[in-house]
Amino acid sequence: MTEPGWDKETIAQSASLKQKLEDFDFTFLLGVFQSIFGLTEPLFQVLQSKTVDIKKCQDRIMSTLSALKATRTDETFSRIYDDTVKAVGDPVPRRKRRRCGWDDLEQGFNQHQQGDEETVVSFRRL
């Protein structure tokens, strides 16, 4: 993919960003954080103000906690999930990757060496 006037690095970065924005997990978490930060922003403003009223801070903390607890429902999850499906489609199941350790690398190396010996032996037979 080439576009006139754009260098390869910019095109690669934009393609990577597009891929990330189309990722279901990433978009779903954006929705979750948008919901949380929308509720915590007023608290942040009160706590960061130059004149701090302790009673006002306590009230804002309690109301924020109540609002956060109220959003921890299946309905909220379903709404965010459905919004994400509308935006990027259904989630694609990911293939589980097996973790490799040093033993796996050593075993693979040993198998590779054995394969080389068999190749040499087969050429000698010719």
N, C-alpha and C positions, 0 to 999 in steps of 0.2 A: 504494500500500500504506500503510494507516494503522493504527496500533494505539492504542487508548485509553491515555492516560497517558504517551505518548512524544512528544517533539517531533520535527519533521521532520529536524533535523540528526542526532539520534541514530539515527533510522531509516535515513537515508542512509549514515551511517558504518557501521552494522551490515550493511547490504546490500553496501557496498563491501568490508568485511572478509570476508563470506561469499563474495563473488565471488573474492577473492584466495585464500582457502583452498580453493576448488574449482578453481583454476587448476593445470593439470598441471605446468608448469615450476616454479612456486612450491613446490608440494607435493613434487616430486621433489628440489629443492634442499634442502628441509627434511630429507628423508631422508638426503641426502648429508652435510649438516652434523651431523645427529644421530649418524651413524656416526663421523665424524671427531672430534667433541667428546667422544664417549664414550671414545675411545681417548686423547685428550690431557688429559682431566680429571685423572687421577692424576699426570701429569707436572706440570701446573699446581699441584696441591696441594703437591708436593715443592718446586718452585721458589719458591713463595710462603711456605713455612714460615719461622718466625723463626730456627730453628736449621738451617743448611744444611750438609749433609755432602756434600762434593764427589764422593766415590765413589758415594754413593747417587744423586746427581743425574746423574752420567755413566751409571750403570746404567739409570736410569729413562729417560733420553734415548735410549739405544740400544734399549731394549725398546719404547719408543714408536715409534721409526723402523721397527723390524722389524714391529711390528703394522700400521703404516700401509702399509708396502710389501706386506704380506700381503693387505691389503684391496683393493689396486689390481688387481682381477681382473675378468674378465667375469662370473663368478658373483656377485660382490658387486653389480656394476652391474645384472645381471638381477634379483637379489633386490629391490633398491631400486626398480627400474623396475616389477616386478610388484606390489610393495606399493602403489606409487603408482596403478597402473591399478585395483587393487582399491578404493582409497580414492576416487578421483575419476573413473575411466573413462579411456578411451584419449585420447591427446593430440589436440587439434584443430589441424590445420595452419593456420598463420597466413599471412595475405595479406602479400606483400612490399610494403613502402611505398617509393616512389621518393623520394629526398631532393630537396627543392626548394631552389634557390638564388636569388640575386637575379635572375639572368638569367631564370629561370622565372617569377618574379613580374612582371618587366617585360614579358615576352612575353605573359603572361595579361592584364596591364593594357592593352597595345596591342591585343590581340584584342578586349577588351571595348570599347575606344573605337571600333574599326572597326565592331563590331556596332551601336553606337549610331548611327553615321553612316548605316549601311544602313537602320536603322529609320526615321530621319528622312526619308531619301530615299523610302522606300516610302510613308510618310504623305503626302508631297508629291504623289506620283502619284495619290492618291485625289482 
